[in-house]
């Protein structure tokens, strides 16, 4: 069956329901805001428990990463993400989900070839890009401070 590009686009448009953008924006804002509020509440809890400011600031992302990984493993994160969209991509929770999801998917292939080899399938390029970009920005900063 040969169809033109315009016919294909028409079929795709007919099969794809329109996205309720305003509703999507509001949900993303609310869920992302809730995740950030949870981070602030965790910080307040840790300082209330009389932990030092440095330890409290360190425990907040650790807790958010752990909760995100746990919710991903329990298939809760994906259900929330279906409705919240970009709201779950608050960097730390979205990154934890990106590391854990492939691990769960390939765990049947074993610890090394399944879990280990696929854990950074999605997150690996992000880590590599971030590392390379930080080195480049560091060199530029160093060169500009010489003058």
N, CA, C and O atoms as a MOPAC input file, in Angstrom:
PM7 MOZYME 1SCF
protein

 N      0.84500 1    -1.17900 1     0.00000 1
 C      0.00000 1     0.00000 1     0.00000 1
 C      0.88500 1     1.23600 1     0.00000 1
 O      1.65200 1     1.45700 1     0.93800 1
 N      0.78300 1     2.02500 1    -1.03000 1
 C      1.55300 1     3.26000 1    -1.13700 1
 C      0.64100 1     4.44700 1    -0.89000 1
 O     -0.36200 1     4.63100 1    -1.58000 1
 N      1.00000 1     5.24900 1     0.10200 1
 C      0.24800 1     6.45900 1     0.38200 1
 C      1.20500 1     7.63300 1     0.41000 1
 O      2.39300 1     7.48200 1     0.69800 1
 N      0.67800 1     8.78800 1     0.10900 1
 C      1.52300 1     9.97800 1     0.11000 1
 C      1.74800 1    10.45400 1     1.53900 1
 O      1.08400 1    10.02100 1     2.48000 1
 N      2.69600 1    11.34800 1     1.66100 1
 C      3.00400 1    11.90100 1     2.98700 1
 C      1.81300 1    12.67100 1     3.55000 1
 O      1.55500 1    12.61700 1     4.75200 1
 N      1.09100 1    13.38200 1     2.69600 1
 C     -0.07100 1    14.14400 1     3.15200 1
 C     -1.19200 1    13.20700 1     3.61400 1
 O     -1.86200 1    13.48500 1     4.60800 1
 N     -1.39600 1    12.10500 1     2.89800 1
 C     -2.41100 1    11.14200 1     3.31000 1
 C     -2.04800 1    10.52200 1     4.66000 1
 O     -2.91000 1    10.31600 1     5.51500 1
 N     -0.74500 1    10.22700 1     4.83600 1
 C     -0.28100 1     9.65900 1     6.10300 1
 C     -0.50500 1    10.63300 1     7.25400 1
 O     -0.97500 1    10.24200 1     8.32300 1
 N     -0.16900 1    11.90300 1     7.03400 1
 C     -0.38100 1    12.91600 1     8.06900 1
 C     -1.85700 1    13.03600 1     8.41700 1
 O     -2.21500 1    13.22300 1     9.58000 1
 N     -2.71400 1    12.92800 1     7.40000 1
 C     -4.15000 1    12.97900 1     7.64500 1
 C     -4.63000 1    11.80900 1     8.49000 1
 O     -5.46400 1    11.98400 1     9.37800 1
 N     -4.10500 1    10.61000 1     8.22000 1
 C     -4.45800 1     9.43400 1     9.00500 1
 C     -3.98600 1     9.56500 1    10.45100 1
 O     -4.70400 1     9.20400 1    11.38300 1
 N     -2.77900 1    10.08300 1    10.62600 1
 C     -2.23700 1    10.27400 1    11.97400 1
 C     -3.06900 1    11.30000 1    12.73200 1
 O     -3.38200 1    11.09700 1    13.90500 1
 N     -3.42600 1    12.39000 1    12.07900 1
 C     -4.22200 1    13.43100 1    12.73100 1
 C     -5.59500 1    12.90600 1    13.13000 1
 O     -6.11100 1    13.25400 1    14.19100 1
 N     -6.18500 1    12.07000 1    12.28300 1
 C     -7.50100 1    11.50900 1    12.57800 1
 C     -7.42800 1    10.52000 1    13.74100 1
 O     -8.35200 1    10.44900 1    14.55100 1
 N     -6.33400 1     9.75400 1    13.82700 1
 C     -6.19600 1     8.73900 1    14.87400 1
 C     -5.74500 1     9.33300 1    16.20300 1
 O     -5.96000 1     8.72400 1    17.25200 1
 N     -5.12800 1    10.50100 1    16.17800 1
 C     -4.60700 1    11.12400 1    17.40500 1
 C     -5.62700 1    12.09600 1    17.97000 1
 O     -5.99400 1    13.06300 1    17.30200 1
 N     -6.08500 1    11.86000 1    19.17300 1
 C     -7.03300 1    12.81100 1    19.76900 1
 C     -6.32100 1    14.11100 1    20.12300 1
 O     -5.12800 1    14.10600 1    20.42400 1
 N     -7.04900 1    15.22100 1    20.08600 1
 C     -6.40800 1    16.49000 1    20.45300 1
 C     -6.03700 1    16.49800 1    21.92900 1
 O     -6.75000 1    15.94600 1    22.76800 1
 N     -4.92300 1    17.12600 1    22.22500 1
 C     -4.43600 1    17.19400 1    23.59900 1
 C     -5.03900 1    18.40800 1    24.30100 1
 O     -4.96200 1    19.52200 1    23.78200 1
 N     -5.63400 1    18.20600 1    25.46800 1
 C     -6.17000 1    19.35900 1    26.21900 1
 C     -5.01800 1    20.10300 1    26.89600 1
 O     -4.69500 1    19.83400 1    28.05300 1
 N     -4.40800 1    21.02700 1    26.18000 1
 C     -3.17600 1    21.67400 1    26.63000 1
 C     -3.32200 1    22.39200 1    27.97200 1
 O     -2.45500 1    22.26200 1    28.83600 1
 N     -4.38900 1    23.13700 1    28.15200 1
 C     -4.54400 1    23.88200 1    29.40700 1
 C     -4.61400 1    22.92800 1    30.59000 1
 O     -3.97300 1    23.16100 1    31.61600 1
 N     -5.38000 1    21.86300 1    30.45600 1
 C     -5.48200 1    20.86300 1    31.52600 1
 C     -4.11700 1    20.21700 1    31.78300 1
 O     -3.73700 1    19.99900 1    32.93300 1
 N     -3.38000 1    19.91100 1    30.70700 1
 C     -2.04500 1    19.31600 1    30.85400 1
 C     -1.09600 1    20.26100 1    31.57900 1
 O     -0.32500 1    19.83000 1    32.43600 1
 N     -1.14700 1    21.55300 1    31.23900 1
 C     -0.28200 1    22.54000 1    31.89100 1
 C     -0.59600 1    22.63900 1    33.38300 1
 O      0.30700 1    22.68700 1    34.21800 1
 N     -1.89100 1    22.67000 1    33.70200 1
 C     -2.29700 1    22.80100 1    35.10900 1
 C     -1.85600 1    21.57500 1    35.90800 1
 O     -1.32000 1    21.71100 1    37.00700 1
 N     -2.08200 1    20.37000 1    35.35500 1
 C     -1.67400 1    19.14900 1    36.05900 1
 C     -0.15700 1    19.09600 1    36.24000 1
 O      0.33200 1    18.74600 1    37.31400 1
 N      0.58100 1    19.44200 1    35.19400 1
 C      2.04800 1    19.43700 1    35.30200 1
 C      2.50400 1    20.41300 1    36.37500 1
 O      3.39200 1    20.09800 1    37.16800 1
 N      1.90400 1    21.59000 1    36.40500 1
 C      2.25300 1    22.59400 1    37.40400 1
 C      1.94300 1    22.09900 1    38.81300 1
 O      2.75600 1    22.24800 1    39.72500 1
 N      0.75600 1    21.50700 1    38.98300 1
 C      0.33800 1    21.03900 1    40.31300 1
 C      1.20900 1    19.88900 1    40.81300 1
 O      1.63600 1    19.88800 1    41.96800 1
 N      1.46800 1    18.92200 1    39.95600 1
 C      2.28000 1    17.76900 1    40.38700 1
 C      3.72700 1    18.18800 1    40.61300 1
 O      4.33000 1    17.80300 1    41.61500 1
 N      4.29500 1    18.97200 1    39.69600 1
 C      5.65900 1    19.46200 1    39.89300 1
 C      5.77400 1    20.31200 1    41.14200 1
 O      6.75200 1    20.21700 1    41.88300 1
 N      4.76400 1    21.14800 1    41.37200 1
 C      4.73900 1    21.95700 1    42.58900 1
 C      4.62300 1    21.10700 1    43.84300 1
 O      5.23600 1    21.40600 1    44.86800 1
 N      3.82500 1    20.03500 1    43.75100 1
 C      3.68800 1    19.13300 1    44.89900 1
 C      5.02200 1    18.45400 1    45.21900 1
 O      5.38200 1    18.31200 1    46.38700 1
 N      5.75400 1    18.03500 1    44.18000 1
 C      7.06000 1    17.38300 1    44.40300 1
 C      8.02500 1    18.37900 1    45.05300 1
 O      8.76500 1    18.02400 1    45.97000 1
 N      8.01200 1    19.61200 1    44.57800 1
 C      8.88300 1    20.63200 1    45.18000 1
 C      8.45800 1    20.93800 1    46.61900 1
 O      9.29800 1    21.12400 1    47.49900 1
 N      7.14100 1    20.98800 1    46.84400 1
 C      6.64500 1    21.22200 1    48.20100 1
 C      7.04900 1    20.06300 1    49.11500 1
 O      7.42200 1    20.28200 1    50.26800 1
 N      6.97700 1    18.84500 1    48.60600 1
 C      7.40600 1    17.68700 1    49.38200 1
 C      8.88300 1    17.81700 1    49.76100 1
 O      9.26700 1    17.49700 1    50.88600 1
 N      9.69700 1    18.28000 1    48.83700 1
 C     11.10800 1    18.50600 1    49.13400 1
 C     11.29500 1    19.52800 1    50.24400 1
 O     12.13000 1    19.34400 1    51.13000 1
 N     10.51400 1    20.61200 1    50.19600 1
 C     10.60600 1    21.62900 1    51.25300 1
 C     10.12500 1    21.07200 1    52.58300 1
 O     10.72600 1    21.34500 1    53.62200 1
 N      9.04500 1    20.29300 1    52.56300 1
 C      8.54800 1    19.68400 1    53.80300 1
 C      9.57100 1    18.71800 1    54.39200 1
 O      9.74900 1    18.66500 1    55.60900 1
 N     10.24000 1    17.95900 1    53.53600 1
 C     11.29500 1    17.05800 1    54.02100 1
 C     12.41900 1    17.85600 1    54.67900 1
 O     12.92900 1    17.48200 1    55.73500 1
 N     12.79400 1    18.96300 1    54.03400 1
 C     13.84500 1    19.81100 1    54.60600 1
 C     13.42700 1    20.33200 1    55.97600 1
 O     14.21600 1    20.31800 1    56.92200 1
 N     12.18400 1    20.79100 1    56.07700 1
 C     11.68600 1    21.29500 1    57.36000 1
 C     11.65500 1    20.18300 1    58.40500 1
 O     11.98700 1    20.41300 1    59.56800 1
 N     11.25900 1    18.97900 1    57.99600 1
 C     11.24000 1    17.83700 1    58.91700 1
 C     12.64400 1    17.52300 1    59.41700 1
 O     12.84700 1    17.31000 1    60.61200 1
 N     13.60500 1    17.49400 1    58.51200 1
 C     14.97500 1    17.16100 1    58.91400 1
 C     15.57200 1    18.22500 1    59.82500 1
 O     16.30700 1    17.90500 1    60.75900 1
 N     15.25600 1    19.49600 1    59.55500 1
 C     15.76300 1    20.53700 1    60.45700 1
 C     15.02500 1    20.50600 1    61.79400 1
 O     15.61600 1    20.81500 1    62.83000 1
 N     13.75300 1    20.14100 1    61.78600 1
 C     12.99400 1    19.99000 1    63.03300 1
 C     13.58200 1    18.86600 1    63.88400 1
 O     13.56600 1    18.93900 1    65.11300 1
 N     14.09700 1    17.83600 1    63.23600 1
 C     14.74000 1    16.72500 1    63.94900 1
 C     16.14500 1    17.08800 1    64.40700 1
 O     16.90700 1    16.23100 1    64.85500 1
 N     16.47800 1    18.37000 1    64.28900 1
 C     17.73700 1    18.94300 1    64.74400 1
 C     18.96700 1    18.39600 1    64.01600 1
 O     20.05200 1    18.29200 1    64.58700 1
 N     18.76900 1    18.05100 1    62.75000 1
 C     19.91600 1    17.71300 1    61.91600 1
 C     20.53500 1    19.01700 1    61.42800 1
 O     19.84000 1    20.02700 1    61.31900 1
 N     21.80700 1    19.00700 1    61.14000 1
 C     22.45600 1    20.22900 1    60.67600 1
 C     21.88100 1    20.62200 1    59.32000 1
 O     21.28900 1    19.80500 1    58.61400 1
 N     22.07000 1    21.88600 1    58.97800 1
 C     21.56800 1    22.39000 1    57.70300 1
 C     22.19400 1    21.62200 1    56.53100 1
 O     21.51500 1    21.29300 1    55.55800 1
 N     23.48000 1    21.34600 1    56.63800 1
 C     24.19400 1    20.61600 1    55.57900 1
 C     23.62400 1    19.20700 1    55.39200 1
 O     23.40900 1    18.76700 1    54.26300 1
 N     23.38000 1    18.50800 1    56.49200 1
 C     22.83300 1    17.15200 1    56.42300 1
 C     21.39900 1    17.18800 1    55.90000 1
 O     21.01100 1    16.33600 1    55.10100 1
 N     20.61800 1    18.15800 1    56.33800 1
 C     19.23100 1    18.28000 1    55.87100 1
 C     19.18200 1    18.49800 1    54.36300 1
 O     18.38200 1    17.87600 1    53.66400 1
 N     20.04500 1    19.38800 1    53.86500 1
 C     20.09400 1    19.65400 1    52.42300 1
 C     20.54700 1    18.43400 1    51.64500 1
 O     20.16400 1    18.26300 1    50.48800 1
 N     21.34500 1    17.59600 1    52.25000 1
 C     21.80100 1    16.38500 1    51.58700 1
 C     20.72200 1    15.29600 1    51.60000 1
 O     20.59500 1    14.54400 1    50.63400 1
 N     19.95500 1    15.20800 1    52.67300 1
 C     18.94300 1    14.16700 1    52.80000 1
 C     17.71200 1    14.38500 1    51.92400 1
 O     17.04000 1    13.42300 1    51.55200 1
 N     17.41500 1    15.62500 1    51.59500 1
 C     16.22100 1    15.89900 1    50.77600 1
 C     16.32500 1    15.22100 1    49.40600 1
 O     15.41700 1    14.47000 1    49.05200 1
 N     17.38500 1    15.44500 1    48.61500 1
 C     17.44400 1    14.75900 1    47.32300 1
 C     17.57500 1    13.24500 1    47.46300 1
 O     17.04500 1    12.49800 1    46.64100 1
 N     18.27700 1    12.79000 1    48.49900 1
 C     18.39500 1    11.34600 1    48.71400 1
 C     17.01800 1    10.73800 1    48.94300 1
 O     16.70800 1     9.68000 1    48.39600 1
 N     16.19200 1    11.39800 1    49.74400 1
 C     14.84400 1    10.90600 1    50.01500 1
 C     13.97700 1    10.94800 1    48.76200 1
 O     13.24800 1     9.99700 1    48.48000 1
 N     14.05100 1    12.04800 1    48.00400 1
 C     13.25100 1    12.15400 1    46.78200 1
 C     13.66300 1    11.10100 1    45.75100 1
 O     12.81100 1    10.52900 1    45.07200 1
 N     14.96000 1    10.84700 1    45.63600 1
 C     15.44000 1     9.82000 1    44.71000 1
 C     14.96500 1     8.45000 1    45.15200 1
 O     14.51000 1     7.65500 1    44.33000 1
 N     15.06500 1     8.16600 1    46.43600 1
 C     14.63600 1     6.87400 1    46.96600 1
 C     13.14000 1     6.66900 1    46.75600 1
 O     12.71900 1     5.59600 1    46.32400 1
 N     12.33300 1     7.68300 1    47.05700 1
 C     10.88800 1     7.57500 1    46.85500 1
 C     10.54600 1     7.39200 1    45.38100 1
 O      9.67600 1     6.59600 1    45.03100 1
 N     11.23500 1     8.13200 1    44.52800 1
 C     10.98800 1     8.01100 1    43.08700 1
 C     11.34400 1     6.61100 1    42.58200 1
 O     10.59800 1     6.02300 1    41.79900 1
 N     12.47100 1     6.08500 1    43.02600 1
 C     12.87200 1     4.73600 1    42.62400 1
 C     11.88700 1     3.69700 1    43.15100 1
 O     11.52900 1     2.75800 1    42.44100 1
 N     11.45000 1     3.86700 1    44.39700 1
 C     10.48300 1     2.94400 1    44.98200 1
 C      9.15200 1     3.00300 1    44.23800 1
 O      8.56900 1     1.96500 1    43.92600 1
 N      8.66900 1     4.20900 1    43.95200 1
 C      7.40200 1     4.34900 1    43.22700 1
 C      7.51100 1     3.82300 1    41.80300 1
 O      6.52900 1     3.32600 1    41.25100 1
 N      8.68900 1     3.92600 1    41.20200 1
 C      8.89300 1     3.34800 1    39.87500 1
 C      8.82800 1     1.83100 1    39.94900 1
 O      8.19300 1     1.19200 1    39.11000 1
 N      9.47900 1     1.25700 1    40.94600 1
 C      9.47800 1    -0.20200 1    41.10500 1
 C      8.07900 1    -0.74300 1    41.38600 1
 O      7.75000 1    -1.85500 1    40.97500 1
 N      7.26000 1     0.03400 1    42.07900 1
 C      5.89000 1    -0.38100 1    42.40800 1
 C      4.88700 1    -0.00100 1    41.31000 1
 O      3.68300 1    -0.20600 1    41.46900 1
 N      5.38700 1     0.55300 1    40.19800 1
 C      4.58100 1     0.97400 1    39.05100 1
 C      3.59100 1     2.08400 1    39.40100 1
 O      2.55500 1     2.22700 1    38.75100 1
 N      3.90900 1     2.85700 1    40.41600 1
 C      3.07900 1     4.00000 1    40.79400 1
 C      3.51500 1     5.23800 1    40.01400 1
 O      2.68300 1     6.04200 1    39.59300 1
 N      4.81900 1     5.38300 1    39.82900 1
 C      5.36700 1     6.57300 1    39.15700 1
 C      4.80400 1     6.70700 1    37.75100 1
 O      4.42700 1     7.80600 1    37.34400 1
 N      4.73800 1     5.60900 1    36.99900 1
 C      4.22500 1     5.65500 1    35.63000 1
 C      2.75000 1     6.05200 1    35.59000 1
 O      2.32400 1     6.78900 1    34.70100 1
 N      1.97700 1     5.55800 1    36.55600 1
 C      0.55900 1     5.92700 1    36.61000 1
 C      0.38700 1     7.41600 1    36.88000 1
 O     -0.46700 1     8.06800 1    36.27900 1
 N      1.19300 1     7.94700 1    37.77900 1
 C      1.13300 1     9.38300 1    38.07300 1
 C      1.59800 1    10.17300 1    36.85100 1
 O      0.99900 1    11.19100 1    36.50600 1
 N      2.65500 1     9.71000 1    36.20000 1
 C      3.20700 1    10.42000 1    35.04300 1
 C      2.22700 1    10.46400 1    33.87100 1
 O      2.24300 1    11.41800 1    33.09300 1
 N      1.37900 1     9.45100 1    33.73300 1
 C      0.38000 1     9.45100 1    32.65200 1
 C     -0.56200 1    10.63700 1    32.77900 1
 O     -0.99300 1    11.20200 1    31.77400 1
 N     -0.88000 1    11.01000 1    33.99600 1
 C     -1.80600 1    12.11500 1    34.21900 1
 C     -1.08200 1    13.44200 1    34.42500 1
 O     -1.60400 1    14.49800 1    34.06800 1
 N      0.11100 1    13.39000 1    34.99700 1
 C      0.82500 1    14.62300 1    35.33600 1
 C      1.74000 1    15.10900 1    34.22900 1
 O      2.10300 1    16.28500 1    34.20000 1
 N      2.11800 1    14.22800 1    33.31900 1
 C      2.98200 1    14.62700 1    32.21800 1
 C      4.32500 1    15.15200 1    32.70400 1
 O      5.03200 1    14.49000 1    33.46400 1
 N      4.65800 1    16.34900 1    32.25500 1
 C      5.96400 1    16.93500 1    32.55600 1
 C      6.13800 1    17.28200 1    34.03100 1
 O      7.25800 1    17.55400 1    34.46500 1
 N      5.06500 1    17.28000 1    34.80600 1
 C      5.18000 1    17.59200 1    36.22500 1
 C      6.04100 1    16.60400 1    36.98000 1
 O      6.63600 1    16.95700 1    37.99800 1
 N      6.12000 1    15.36700 1    36.50000 1
 C      6.95400 1    14.36500 1    37.16100 1
 C      8.40700 1    14.45500 1    36.71600 1
 O      9.26700 1    13.73900 1    37.23000 1
 N      8.67500 1    15.32600 1    35.77000 1
 C     10.05300 1    15.45000 1    35.28100 1
 C     10.87700 1    16.44400 1    36.07100 1
 O     11.93700 1    16.87900 1    35.62000 1
 N     10.38500 1    16.81100 1    37.26700 1
 C     11.20900 1    17.62100 1    38.14800 1
 C     12.54500 1    16.88300 1    38.18700 1
 O     12.57200 1    15.69500 1    38.50800 1
 N     13.63900 1    17.54400 1    37.87500 1
 C     14.86900 1    16.83900 1    37.54200 1
 C     15.24700 1    15.63300 1    38.39200 1
 O     15.60800 1    14.59400 1    37.83800 1
 N     15.17900 1    15.72900 1    39.66700 1
 C     15.69700 1    14.63500 1    40.48100 1
 C     14.79600 1    13.40900 1    40.44300 1
 O     15.29400 1    12.28400 1    40.40900 1
 N     13.47800 1    13.60300 1    40.44800 1
 C     12.57300 1    12.45600 1    40.41500 1
 C     12.51700 1    11.84200 1    39.03200 1
 O     12.47400 1    10.62000 1    38.89500 1
 N     12.51600 1    12.67500 1    38.01000 1
 C     12.50500 1    12.16400 1    36.64000 1
 C     13.77300 1    11.41000 1    36.30900 1
 O     13.73700 1    10.39900 1    35.60700 1
 N     14.89800 1    11.89800 1    36.81200 1
 C     16.17600 1    11.22000 1    36.56300 1
 C     16.22000 1     9.87200 1    37.26800 1
 O     16.70000 1     8.89300 1    36.69800 1
 N     15.73400 1     9.81000 1    38.48700 1
 C     15.69600 1     8.53500 1    39.20600 1
 C     14.80600 1     7.53900 1    38.47000 1
 O     15.14800 1     6.36200 1    38.36500 1
 N     13.67900 1     7.99900 1    37.96800 1
 C     12.79700 1     7.14100 1    37.18900 1
 C     13.48100 1     6.65300 1    35.91500 1
 O     13.31100 1     5.50000 1    35.52100 1
 N     14.25300 1     7.52700 1    35.27200 1
 C     14.94900 1     7.15300 1    34.04100 1
 C     16.02700 1     6.10200 1    34.28400 1
 O     16.34100 1     5.32500 1    33.38300 1
 N     16.58900 1     6.06600 1    35.47000 1
 C     17.59900 1     5.05100 1    35.78600 1
 C     16.94100 1     3.73600 1    36.18700 1
 O     17.40100 1     2.66800 1    35.78300 1
 N     15.88100 1     3.79900 1    36.97000 1
 C     15.26300 1     2.59000 1    37.51100 1
 C     14.41300 1     1.85500 1    36.47400 1
 O     14.40300 1     0.62400 1    36.45400 1
 N     13.70200 1     2.58300 1    35.61700 1
 C     12.79900 1     1.94500 1    34.65000 1
 C     13.47500 1     0.90500 1    33.76300 1
 O     12.97900 1    -0.21900 1    33.68400 1
 N     14.59300 1     1.22400 1    33.08700 1
 C     15.24200 1     0.20100 1    32.27100 1
 C     15.77400 1    -0.96100 1    33.11000 1
 O     15.82300 1    -2.09800 1    32.64100 1
 N     16.16500 1    -0.67900 1    34.32400 1
 C     16.66100 1    -1.73700 1    35.20600 1
 C     15.56400 1    -2.76500 1    35.47200 1
 O     15.80600 1    -3.97100 1    35.42700 1
 N     14.38100 1    -2.28400 1    35.74300 1
 C     13.25900 1    -3.17900 1    36.01600 1
 C     12.88300 1    -3.95500 1    34.75200 1
 O     12.58600 1    -5.14900 1    34.80300 1
 N     12.90200 1    -3.26000 1    33.63300 1
 C     12.49900 1    -3.89300 1    32.37200 1
 C     13.42600 1    -5.04800 1    31.98200 1
 O     12.96300 1    -6.05200 1    31.44100 1
 N     14.70400 1    -4.91800 1    32.24500 1
 C     15.67700 1    -5.91800 1    31.80500 1
 C     16.20600 1    -6.80000 1    32.93000 1
 O     17.19000 1    -7.51100 1    32.72600 1
 N     15.59100 1    -6.78100 1    34.10400 1
 C     16.10400 1    -7.55800 1    35.23400 1
 C     16.07700 1    -9.05300 1    34.97100 1
 O     16.86100 1    -9.78700 1    35.57200 1
 N     15.20200 1    -9.53100 1    34.09200 1
 C     15.13700 1   -10.97000 1    33.79600 1
 C     16.36200 1   -11.46600 1    33.03900 1
 O     16.60900 1   -12.67000 1    32.97400 1
 N     17.12700 1   -10.54400 1    32.47100 1
 C     18.32200 1   -10.91500 1    31.71700 1
 C     19.55300 1   -11.05500 1    32.60500 1
 O     20.64700 1   -11.31900 1    32.10500 1
 N     19.39200 1   -10.88200 1    33.90000 1
 C     20.50000 1   -11.06900 1    34.83600 1
 C     21.03100 1    -9.76400 1    35.37600 1
 O     20.66300 1    -8.67900 1    34.92700 1
 N     21.92100 1    -9.90200 1    36.36800 1
 C     22.47600 1    -8.73700 1    37.04800 1
 C     23.40500 1    -7.92000 1    36.16600 1
 O     23.34800 1    -6.69100 1    36.17700 1
 N     24.26400 1    -8.59300 1    35.39800 1
 C     25.25900 1    -7.85500 1    34.61600 1
 C     24.69100 1    -7.41700 1    33.27800 1
 O     24.67600 1    -6.22400 1    32.97400 1
 N     24.21700 1    -8.37400 1    32.46300 1
 C     23.74000 1    -8.03800 1    31.12900 1
 C     22.35300 1    -7.39400 1    31.14200 1
 O     22.01000 1    -6.66000 1    30.21600 1
 N     21.57300 1    -7.64900 1    32.14600 1
 C     20.24200 1    -7.05100 1    32.23400 1
 C     20.26800 1    -5.75100 1    32.98900 1
 O     20.13800 1    -4.67200 1    32.41000 1
 N     20.43600 1    -5.86200 1    34.28400 1
 C     20.38200 1    -4.70200 1    35.16400 1
 C     21.53500 1    -3.72900 1    34.91000 1
 O     21.30700 1    -2.54600 1    34.65600 1
 N     22.75500 1    -4.22000 1    34.98000 1
 C     23.92400 1    -3.34900 1    34.86000 1
 C     24.06400 1    -2.69600 1    33.50000 1
 O     24.36200 1    -1.50500 1    33.40800 1
 N     23.84900 1    -3.47100 1    32.43700 1
 C     24.04700 1    -2.93600 1    31.09100 1
 C     22.94800 1    -1.97600 1    30.66400 1
 O     23.18400 1    -1.11200 1    29.82000 1
 N     21.76300 1    -2.10500 1    31.22300 1
 C     20.64600 1    -1.29100 1    30.77400 1
 C     20.24200 1    -0.17800 1    31.73400 1
 O     19.38000 1     0.63900 1    31.41200 1
 N     20.85600 1    -0.14500 1    32.90500 1
 C     20.47700 1     0.84000 1    33.90800 1
 C     20.63300 1     2.27300 1    33.39500 1
 O     19.78900 1     3.12500 1    33.67200 1
 N     21.68500 1     2.53500 1    32.66400 1
 C     21.94500 1     3.89800 1    32.21100 1
 C     21.62900 1     4.08900 1    30.73700 1
 O     22.17500 1     4.98300 1    30.09200 1
 N     20.75100 1     3.25400 1    30.20700 1
 C     20.37000 1     3.35100 1    28.79900 1
 C     19.77900 1     4.72300 1    28.48500 1
 O     20.12800 1     5.33400 1    27.47500 1
 N     18.89500 1     5.20200 1    29.33700 1
 C     18.27700 1     6.51200 1    29.12300 1
 C     19.09200 1     7.60400 1    29.80400 1
 O     19.31500 1     8.66900 1    29.22900 1
 N     19.53400 1     7.33700 1    31.02700 1
 C     20.21300 1     8.36300 1    31.81600 1
 C     21.67600 1     8.54500 1    31.41700 1
 O     22.25500 1     9.59800 1    31.68100 1
 N     22.27300 1     7.55400 1    30.79700 1
 C     23.68700 1     7.62900 1    30.42800 1
 C     24.04400 1     8.82900 1    29.56600 1
 O     25.00000 1     9.54000 1    29.87500 1
 N     23.29300 1     9.07300 1    28.48000 1
 C     23.60400 1    10.25400 1    27.66900 1
 C     23.47000 1    11.55700 1    28.44000 1
 O     24.21500 1    12.50400 1    28.18800 1
 N     22.53000 1    11.61600 1    29.37400 1
 C     22.35200 1    12.81900 1    30.18700 1
 C     23.58400 1    13.03600 1    31.06700 1
 O     24.07700 1    14.15700 1    31.19200 1
 N     24.07100 1    11.96000 1    31.67000 1
 C     25.26300 1    12.05500 1    32.51300 1
 C     26.47300 1    12.46300 1    31.67500 1
 O     27.24300 1    13.33800 1    32.07300 1
 N     26.63600 1    11.82600 1    30.51200 1
 C     27.77300 1    12.14500 1    29.64200 1
 C     27.71300 1    13.59500 1    29.17500 1
 O     28.71900 1    14.30200 1    29.22400 1
 N     26.55000 1    14.04100 1    28.72300 1
 C     26.40500 1    15.42000 1    28.26100 1
 C     26.67500 1    16.40100 1    29.39900 1
 O     27.37400 1    17.39700 1    29.21400 1
 N     26.12200 1    16.11900 1    30.56900 1
 C     26.32800 1    17.00800 1    31.71200 1
 C     27.78700 1    17.11500 1    32.09900 1
 O     28.27600 1    18.20100 1    32.41300 1
 N     28.48900 1    15.98200 1    32.07700 1
 C     29.91000 1    15.97900 1    32.42700 1
 C     30.72500 1    16.76300 1    31.40900 1
 O     31.54900 1    17.60000 1    31.77700 1
 N     30.49300 1    16.49200 1    30.13300 1
 C     31.24300 1    17.18300 1    29.07300 1
 C     30.94100 1    18.67900 1    29.08400 1
 O     31.84700 1    19.50400 1    28.97000 1
 N     29.65200 1    19.02300 1    29.22400 1
 C     29.27500 1    20.43900 1    29.24300 1
 C     29.90400 1    21.15700 1    30.43000 1
 O     30.35200 1    22.29600 1    30.29500 1
 N     29.94500 1    20.50800 1    31.59200 1
 C     30.52900 1    21.16500 1    32.76200 1
 C     32.03000 1    21.39400 1    32.58600 1
 O     32.56400 1    22.40400 1    33.04500 1
 N     32.70700 1    20.46300 1    31.92500 1
 C     34.14000 1    20.64800 1    31.65800 1
 C     34.34100 1    21.81700 1    30.69800 1
 O     35.20800 1    22.66300 1    30.92300 1
 N     33.55000 1    21.86800 1    29.63700 1
 C     33.67300 1    22.95800 1    28.66000 1
 C     33.37800 1    24.30000 1    29.32400 1
 O     34.12500 1    25.26100 1    29.13900 1
 N     32.29100 1    24.37200 1    30.09900 1
 C     31.95100 1    25.62400 1    30.78200 1
 C     33.03100 1    25.99700 1    31.79500 1
 O     33.33900 1    27.17600 1    31.96300 1
 N     33.60700 1    25.00100 1    32.46900 1
 C     34.68500 1    25.26200 1    33.42300 1
 C     35.91300 1    25.85000 1    32.74700 1
 O     36.53100 1    26.77800 1    33.26900 1
 N     36.26600 1    25.31200 1    31.58500 1
 C     37.42100 1    25.81900 1    30.83300 1
 C     37.14200 1    27.24200 1    30.36700 1
 O     38.00900 1    28.11000 1    30.47200 1
 N     35.94600 1    27.48600 1    29.85600 1
 C     35.58300 1    28.85700 1    29.41500 1
 C     35.64100 1    29.81400 1    30.59300 1
 O     36.16500 1    30.92000 1    30.46200 1
 N     35.11700 1    29.41500 1    31.72800 1
 C     35.14200 1    30.25900 1    32.92900 1
 C     36.58800 1    30.53000 1    33.35100 1
 O     36.94200 1    31.66000 1    33.69000 1
 N     37.40800 1    29.49500 1    33.32700 1
 C     38.81700 1    29.64700 1    33.72300 1
 C     39.53000 1    30.61400 1    32.79200 1
 O     40.28400 1    31.47400 1    33.24600 1
 N     39.29200 1    30.47400 1    31.47600 1
 C     39.94500 1    31.36100 1    30.49700 1
 C     39.48700 1    32.80100 1    30.68200 1
 O     40.29700 1    33.72400 1    30.59500 1
 N     38.20000 1    33.00200 1    30.93600 1
 C     37.70200 1    34.37900 1    31.09600 1
 C     38.17500 1    35.02600 1    32.38400 1
 O     38.24200 1    36.25300 1    32.46100 1
 N     38.50200 1    34.24500 1    33.38800 1
 C     38.99400 1    34.83100 1    34.65100 1
 C     40.48000 1    35.14100 1    34.58700 1
 O     41.00800 1    35.79700 1    35.48400 1
 N     41.16200 1    34.68700 1    33.55300 1
 C     42.59700 1    34.97700 1    33.41700 1
 C     42.82700 1    36.43200 1    33.03200 1
 O     43.88700 1    36.98600 1    33.32300 1
 N     41.86600 1    37.05100 1    32.39200 1
 C     42.05300 1    38.41300 1    31.88000 1
 C     41.47700 1    39.43000 1    32.78300 1
 O     41.55200 1    40.62500 1    32.49500 1

